[in-house]
Amino acid sequence: MIERALKLRPRLNLFVAALGLLVGAAAAHADLGVIELNPTAKVAAGDPALLGDVATLSGAPALALASTVLRKAGIGTDVMEITTGDIRTALTARNANWGRLTLRGSVCEVRVGDAARRQATTKMRVDAAPITVDLTGPKTVRTRLAALVGRMFDVENEDLRVRFDERDSLLLNRPIGDGARVEIQPASSASSSRMAFVIWVYEGESLEPTSETIRVDVQVRRPVVIVKGDIRRGDAVTAGDVSVETRWMAPVGAAPITDAEQAVGMRARRKIVSGSVIRVDSVEPPIACERGDLVKVHCVSGGVVVKAWARAQAKARDGEMVELLMTGSEKSFQARMTGRGVAVMNLAG
């Protein structure tokens, strides 16, 4: 037995060395992506051709670009061609890092029609409207994906509704057994109502990658601040102008303000129509000082507060840092505006 082990030892060492080379090579290329343009593809009528529709993607840098829109079919278009030049132009517009990407292929003939991206079907949707997925039943790809979306938006499952495409049902309903492993990677940002995901299913040593990107419509329930009447551009938001309601909303555009106290005192950057949700980009802090204004600076150091006057070197809003210069001094300093004509500089620590 010992003799046999000694004879096998050189082979075992060779196997371990080869395995080490393979692992090292995989790690070295873990941050590289490959885009392989397919010769043919299908998109549903009215849908744009996305990178994930016309190409086989591998590697995180390529998968992250799966939702890139390459071209929209014109009315009456049955077939359109996507070239590597089209892909390069679209990805360059997204500031893709070509040092981490490899683009292969020539031309993809994209057929536009009633055929869905995965399989022909006469049904438009399994769900007529977004629904809350039951996570208490058997584990499936659907429940795993719904749980991931909830974590991305930091909401409980009862505050999340999703809608899946009928063409994805076969994969979404697949059970996750003890021997299966599922990996889901977002292929789009979490600031859109229609999100894209790439899904891999591992069973034993087999890998069954999906050839398309799963798309999910998302709605989130959360408290939002609503205006009771029109607020003109530049007007201050008062407590009487707003109320808080709980609404189901698609996560599109700038984040909504969820606390009335965060909105009160702010100035409207543009007209806000009655009944609208106040978003973080629709209001801004009021002007606290203009360039050249005298500002009363409260200098705090431990339990000691020293007050002095200084002149603002720039325009600043409430809560912003501003450069200030005291009369007779050549050295300016920074302090934070806290109300009209008042700034605080904390010297603690």
C-alpha positions in Angstrom: 0.0 0.0 0.0 2.8 2.4 0.9 4.7 1.4 -2.3 1.6 2.2 -4.4 1.1 5.6 -2.7 4.7 6.5 -3.4 4.3 5.6 -7.1 1.1 7.7 -7.4 2.6 10.7 -5.6 4.3 12.3 -8.7 1.0 12.1 -10.6 -0.8 13.7 -7.7 1.7 16.5 -7.5 1.4 17.0 -11.3 -2.5 17.2 -11.0 -2.3 19.7 -8.1 0.1 21.9 -10.1 -2.1 21.8 -13.2 -5.1 22.6 -11.0 -3.3 25.6 -9.5 -2.5 26.9 -13.0 -6.1 26.7 -14.0 -7.3 28.5 -10.9 -4.7 31.2 -11.3 -5.7 31.7 -14.9 -9.4 32.0 -13.9 -8.6 34.5 -11.2 -6.5 36.6 -13.7 -9.4 36.8 -16.1 -12.2 37.1 -13.5 -12.5 40.8 -14.3 -12.5 40.4 -18.1 -15.7 40.2 -20.2 -16.4 38.7 -23.6 -19.1 39.8 -26.0 -19.8 37.2 -28.8 -22.2 38.5 -31.4 -24.8 35.8 -32.3 -25.6 35.3 -36.1 -29.3 35.5 -35.5 -31.7 36.7 -32.7 -35.4 37.5 -32.1 -37.1 40.3 -30.3 -40.8 40.9 -29.7 -42.6 43.5 -31.6 -42.2 46.9 -30.0 -39.2 45.9 -27.9 -35.7 47.4 -28.6 -32.8 45.1 -29.4 -30.6 44.9 -26.3 -27.0 43.7 -26.1 -28.2 40.6 -24.1 -30.6 39.7 -26.9 -28.0 39.6 -29.7 -24.8 38.5 -28.0 -23.6 35.8 -25.7 -22.0 37.5 -22.7 -19.5 36.1 -20.3 -17.6 37.8 -17.5 -18.9 40.5 -15.1 -17.9 43.5 -17.2 -19.9 42.1 -20.2 -22.9 40.9 -18.2 -23.2 44.4 -16.6 -23.9 45.8 -20.0 -26.6 43.3 -21.0 -29.4 45.9 -20.8 -27.7 48.4 -23.3 -30.1 49.4 -26.0 -28.6 48.9 -29.4 -31.4 49.8 -31.7 -35.2 50.2 -31.8 -37.1 48.7 -34.7 -39.1 51.1 -36.9 -42.8 50.7 -37.5 -43.3 47.8 -39.9 -39.7 46.5 -39.6 -39.4 42.7 -39.8 -35.7 42.3 -39.9 -32.8 44.5 -38.8 -29.0 44.0 -38.7 -26.8 44.7 -35.7 -23.1 44.9 -36.3 -20.1 44.9 -34.0 -19.8 48.6 -35.0 -23.2 49.2 -33.6 -22.3 47.5 -30.4 -19.0 49.4 -30.1 -20.8 52.8 -30.7 -23.5 52.0 -28.1 -21.0 50.8 -25.4 -18.7 53.7 -26.0 -21.6 56.0 -25.3 -22.0 54.2 -22.0 -18.2 54.8 -21.2 -17.5 51.1 -21.4 -14.0 50.1 -20.4 -12.7 48.5 -23.6 -9.5 47.4 -21.7 -11.7 44.8 -19.9 -13.9 43.8 -22.9 -13.4 41.6 -26.0 -15.8 41.9 -28.8 -16.2 39.1 -31.4 -18.4 38.3 -34.3 -19.6 40.3 -37.4 -23.3 40.7 -38.0 -26.5 39.6 -36.2 -29.8 39.3 -38.1 -32.5 40.3 -35.7 -36.1 39.2 -36.6 -38.8 41.4 -35.2 -42.3 40.0 -34.7 -44.7 38.3 -32.3 -42.1 35.8 -31.2 -40.9 36.5 -27.7 -37.3 36.5 -26.8 -37.5 33.0 -25.5 -40.4 31.2 -27.1 -43.4 32.0 -29.2 -46.6 32.5 -27.2 -50.0 34.0 -27.7 -50.1 35.1 -24.0 -48.8 38.5 -23.2 -48.2 38.0 -19.4 -48.7 35.4 -16.7 -49.5 38.3 -14.3 -51.9 41.0 -15.5 -50.4 43.3 -12.9 -47.4 43.3 -10.6 -48.0 41.0 -7.6 -46.3 40.2 -4.3 -44.5 36.8 -4.6 -45.2 34.3 -1.8 -41.9 33.4 -0.2 -43.2 30.9 2.2 -43.6 28.1 -0.3 -41.1 25.9 -2.0 -37.9 27.6 -3.1 -37.8 28.4 -6.8 -35.8 30.7 -9.0 -38.8 33.1 -8.9 -38.8 33.3 -5.1 -35.0 33.7 -5.0 -35.2 36.6 -7.5 -38.0 38.3 -5.7 -36.1 38.1 -2.4 -33.0 39.7 -4.1 -35.1 42.6 -5.5 -36.5 43.3 -2.1 -33.0 43.5 -0.6 -31.9 45.8 -3.5 -34.6 48.3 -2.6 -34.4 47.6 1.2 -38.1 46.8 1.6 -40.0 43.9 3.2 -41.6 41.4 0.8 -45.1 42.7 1.5 -43.9 46.1 0.2 -42.7 44.8 -3.1 -44.6 43.8 -6.2 -43.0 42.3 -9.3 -44.2 41.2 -12.7 -42.4 38.6 -14.8 -42.7 37.8 -18.5 -44.6 34.6 -19.6 -41.6 33.6 -21.7 -39.5 33.3 -18.5 -41.9 30.9 -16.7 -39.9 27.7 -17.3 -36.8 29.0 -15.6 -38.6 31.0 -12.9 -40.7 28.0 -11.8 -37.7 25.8 -11.6 -37.3 24.3 -8.1 -34.1 24.8 -6.2 -33.2 21.5 -4.7 -30.5 20.6 -2.2 -28.1 19.8 -4.9 -28.7 23.0 -7.0 -27.2 26.4 -6.7 -28.5 29.5 -8.3 -26.6 32.7 -8.9 -28.4 35.9 -9.9 -26.6 39.0 -11.1 -28.3 42.3 -11.8 -27.6 43.5 -15.4 -29.1 47.0 -14.9 -29.3 49.7 -12.2 -31.9 49.7 -9.4 -33.3 53.1 -10.6 -35.6 51.7 -13.3 -39.1 50.1 -13.1 -37.9 47.4 -15.5 -34.8 45.6 -14.3 -32.7 43.0 -16.0 -31.0 40.0 -14.4 -28.7 37.2 -15.6 -29.3 33.8 -13.9 -27.1 30.7 -13.7 -28.2 27.3 -12.4 -25.6 24.9 -11.1 -26.4 21.2 -10.4 -23.4 19.1 -9.4 -20.7 19.8 -12.0 -23.1 21.0 -14.7 -23.7 24.6 -15.6 -26.9 25.6 -17.4 -26.6 29.3 -18.2 -29.6 31.1 -19.6 -29.1 32.5 -23.1 -31.3 35.5 -22.4 -31.7 38.2 -19.7 -34.6 37.9 -17.3 -36.6 41.2 -17.1 -38.8 42.2 -14.1 -41.2 45.1 -13.6 -40.9 46.4 -10.1 -43.2 48.4 -7.8 -42.3 49.5 -4.2 -44.7 50.6 -1.5 -43.3 53.4 0.7 -44.3 56.7 2.4 -43.9 59.7 0.1 -44.5 63.5 0.6 -47.3 64.9 -1.6 -48.0 68.6 -2.3 -51.6 69.7 -1.6 -51.5 72.6 -4.1 -49.2 74.0 -6.8 -45.8 75.3 -5.6 -44.1 77.8 -7.9 -40.5 77.7 -8.7 -38.4 79.4 -6.0 -41.2 79.3 -3.4 -40.5 77.8 0.0 -42.2 74.5 1.0 -44.3 75.0 4.2 -45.8 72.4 6.6 -49.3 73.3 5.2 -48.2 72.6 1.7 -47.5 68.9 2.1 -48.9 65.6 3.5 -47.5 62.1 3.7 -49.1 59.2 1.9 -48.2 55.5 1.4 -48.1 54.7 -2.3 -47.1 51.9 -4.7 -44.5 53.5 -7.0 -42.1 52.4 -9.8 -38.5 53.1 -8.7 -37.8 55.5 -11.6 -36.3 58.9 -11.5 -34.9 60.6 -8.5 -35.7 59.2 -5.1 -38.9 60.5 -3.4 -38.7 62.4 -0.1 -40.3 60.2 2.5 -40.3 62.6 5.5 -42.3 65.9 5.5 -39.6 67.5 7.7 -37.1 66.9 5.0 -39.2 69.0 2.6 -40.4 71.8 4.8 -38.1 74.9 4.4 -36.8 73.8 1.0 -37.2 75.8 -2.2 -38.9 74.5 -5.3 -36.3 74.1 -8.1 -39.2 74.1 -10.6 -43.0 74.2 -10.5 -44.4 71.3 -8.5 -48.0 70.4 -9.5 -50.7 69.7 -6.9 -50.8 66.0 -6.0 -47.2 65.4 -7.2 -44.6 63.5 -5.2 -41.7 65.7 -4.0 -38.4 64.2 -5.1 -34.9 65.0 -4.0 -34.2 66.8 -7.3 -37.3 68.9 -7.3 -36.3 71.0 -4.2 -33.1 72.5 -2.9 -32.0 74.3 0.3 -32.6 78.1 0.5 -29.8 80.5 -0.2 -27.9 81.1 3.1 -25.5 83.7 1.7 -24.4 85.5 -1.4 -20.8 86.3 -2.4 -19.7 89.3 -0.5 -22.3 88.9 2.3 -21.3 89.3 5.9 -21.7 86.1 7.8 -21.7 85.6 11.6 -19.4 82.7 12.3 -19.8 80.6 15.5 -16.5 78.9 16.2 -17.0 76.0 18.5 -14.1 74.4 20.4 -15.1 72.0 23.2 -17.2 74.1 25.6 -16.0 77.4 24.2 -17.9 79.3 21.5 -16.3 82.4 19.8 -18.3 84.5 17.4 -16.9 86.7 14.7 -17.9 88.3 11.4 -16.5 87.2 8.1 -17.2 87.8 4.4 -18.5 85.1 2.2 -16.3 84.4 -0.8 -19.0 82.5 -2.7 -22.7 81.8 -2.8 -23.9 79.0 -0.6 -27.1 77.3 0.4 -28.2 76.2 3.9 -26.1 73.2 5.0 -23.3 73.8 2.5 -19.7 74.6 3.2 -18.5 78.1 2.2 -15.2 79.9 2.0 -15.0 82.8 4.4 -12.5 85.6 5.0 -12.2 87.8 8.0 -11.4 91.5 7.6 -7.6 92.2 7.8 -6.8 88.5 7.2 -5.2 87.0 4.1 -6.1 83.4 5.0 -9.6 82.1 4.3 -11.3 79.2 6.1 -14.3 76.9 5.6 -17.5 76.8 7.7 -20.9 75.3 7.2 -23.9 77.6 6.6 -26.8 77.0 9.0 -29.5 79.5 8.2 -29.4 82.9 6.5 -26.2 84.7 7.3 -25.0 82.2 10.0 -22.2 79.7 9.8 -20.7 77.2 12.2 -17.1 76.0 12.4 -16.4 73.1 14.7 -12.8 72.8 15.9 -13.3 69.8 18.1 -10.7 67.0 17.6 
